[in-house]
Amino acid sequence: MFRFNYIRVVAGLVITCLITNCSLFEKEFIFPSPIAQQASDIGVAGFTAHWEKVLGATSYEIDVTLDSNFTQFVSGYQDKQVEDTSLIIDALEPSTTYYYRVRANISSQTSINSNIIQVVTESLTQPLVYAATEVSSTGFRIHWQKMPIATNYLIDVAADENFQNTLINYNSLRVSPPDTHLLINNVKVNTQYFYRMKIQQSNSFSEYSNTQTVFTSTLSTPVALASTMVELTSFVANWETLSEATSYRIDVSRDALFTQLLDGYDNLLVNATSLTIPNLEANTIYYYRIRAMNDKAISNHSNVIMTTTTNLTTPTAIPATKVQSGGFQANWITVPNAGSYLLQVAIDEDFTQVLPGYNNLAVANNFKLIQPLEANTTYYFRIKAQGLGAVSDYSNVIQVTTNMLTAPVATAPTFQKAFSFTTNWEIQVGIDIYLLDVATNPSFTNFVVGYQNREVIGGTHTLENLDFNTTYYYRLRSRRLAQTSMYSNVIQVNPCISNNCKVASLAFADPNLISQEFTYDIQRRLTSINFPTIPGDRRTQITYHADGLIDKVKHRYNGRGVFEYTYIYDSKVLKEIQKRDDSNNLVELWTFIYNAQGLRISWAVYSDLLKTTLIERFNYTYNSNNEVVEVREEINGTIRKYTYDEQLSPYALFNPDLCFFITTHRDTWRLGNFLDESAFRGFLPIHNITIEDISGTPSEGIVYSYNSKDIALNQIGFFAGTYTFIGCDF
């Protein structure tokens, strides 16, 4: 109510101002001051100031100072005019406290000051210096980290690590960005030097960087080698022999900059080229470096070797015992060098809902009784071993369900056909509902759609519309009220069409139709197609790459090559086929397009490799069962329509990329001759085609006879044909 009345008053006064040239408004109304808000985007050299909008204000004034009494104004920020409700304040100093306030303007009237906001700019980041390079007896090059905000880099070089004895001209030597390195010349031979740097931003300075050391040595730098005999708490550091060295110095640290040196390993004298580093922590990263020395000089540091000590063995959780309605005993195998174990128990396998008191509970033994727990509830537990200053990875996860019903017993499937089978199990007294899982892998991570915990009744359930050459697995649980049993045994259902099952021949009764006989290699790949009804020695030969993809298809007649088809794949998907004659001249280029489901939706035929001349293109249309139901030719429109049954077609047993060369009774998409049988269908059907609508010819119905597995054995009628199989179990 107050805000509404306030708006009405202000609006009325604004109108009055317009009528009376604001004289009455100026004398009698002072509008509220703005409310300053917290700054954002606070950085090293600036921030963004914010304030709330004041109704009727045409502009604002902002002050920024170094003191809360607003006597030390930042240059350019006293009564600064702003039309928006925020302003970027820049060119400031790092690590400095600033204050700002705002006023609102309307006409010639200015509000009182807003509240005051305090802002502290961020500190300059502490820089890093790196190991020197180009080290000689009289000089070296130092390097440092490039900083995003820096006016200058200030370099110190000294002969002592406390920088009391800095070199002439190297006490806060200024180096301007973007340089990040500097050559130090004319220094003493066989002398140790130290260097560091800090950054300057405007009038502010960062903390000093880390300190690096370098020797202007006449002695060569040794080469550190990879560690050996890496154990839980030790490893052996190694380095190459340097002939002019009489001894070596080794540093071992927890960090790569050697600021956390291990006790006893700061410049440790060694008279060999290896050293065992004991009493370490397991699963910890360590670094070591070497210097060589003799009675005249000491070398620079070697390269740095990183070594990670081995971790404790991950414990193995084993199945729970003493499972009851209110608890169970978690068990695991002991781990060498483990002082104790950390046990987690949760109600989810991702351990986001850990039980109170069981979030890494320390246990001295290799078992723990978990109670009290809820009945009929699934729990998960896992363990970590700890000892020698380290903690292992988590073990495998064990799932336990309290107070489970007796698991049902799954039995062998029945009525198995190409696309279906019936699951079976023993009926349990008092159980009305079972939960059925069907998957395509024995670990049950790839479930058949609709068959994860599917509720079923009785003792059988039939699955349909399955893949004919996939192995399936099923298991069950029984459920009564709110209780669910453990899983039954797993039943594996092998396909009734095995990988060894192949088509031996396609024989048509009409001698004018092309029959074929097929030969396979030991890998059950089609390697030869013979044509018993064509005069002469007519055959097609197929070769393969080492990965099993088709290499070439060759047509031969009476011992000579006629045509050769070279297959080209992209990520194991057929991209194109090049058809050449016996003189290796390109005859045609075939290209293919696929949809998101990997189904071929286009077959284009060109007369040249540049695809400038299109001979013809076939576009496929699929139904919801991924069956080709229509084929359209680029020029002539629809040339084919297909209708299918629900049984398995023998054509499904061939490699689908050989579809162009597998005979049909009359369905040739392209017109060839008996020396060029490359014009059959551009696909191989999974189910049998029962109706063919071929443009320009009457629609034909096709009838089949099937075996007990719903596999077509014969075509019956005008286009009668017989399919012969080898290696099949039917």
Buried (B, 14 or more C-beta within 10 A) or exposed (E): EEEEEEEEEBEEBBEBBEEEEBEEBBEEBEBBBBEBBEBEEBBBBBBBBBBEEBBBBEEBBBBBBBEEEBEEBBEEBEEBEBEEBBBEBEEBBBBBEBBBBBBBBBBEBBBEBBEBBEBEBBEBBBBBBBBBEEBEBEBBBBBBBEBEBBBBBBBBBBBEEEBEEBBEEBEBBEBEBEEBEBEBEEBEEBBBBBBBBBBBBBEBBBEBBBBBBBBBBBBBBBBBBEBEEBEBBBBBBBBEEBEEBEBBBBBBBBEEBBEEBBEEBEEBEBEEBBBEBEEBEBBBEBBBBBBBBBEEBBBBBBEBBEBEBBBBBBBBBBEBEEBEBEBBBBBBEEBEBBEBBBBBBBBEEEBEEBBEEBEBBEBEEBBBEBEEBEBBEBBBBBBBBBBBEBBBEBBEBBEBBBBBBEBBEBBEBEEBBBBBBBBBBEBBEEBEEBBBBBBBEEEBEEBBEEBEEBEBEEBBBEBEEBEBBEBBBBBBBBBEEEEBBBBBEBBEBEBBBBEEBBBBBBBBBBEEBBBBBBBBEEEBBBBBBBBEBBEEEBBBBBEBEEEEBBBBBBBBBEEEBBBBBBBBBEEEEBBBBBBBEBEEEEBBBBBBEEEEEEEBBBBBBBBEEEEEEBBBBBBBBBEEEEBBBBBBBBEEEEBBBBBBBBBBBBBBBBBBBBBBBBBBBBBBBBEEEEEBBBBBBBBBBBBBBBEBBBEEEEEBEBBBEBBEBBBBBBBEEEBBBBBBBEEBEE
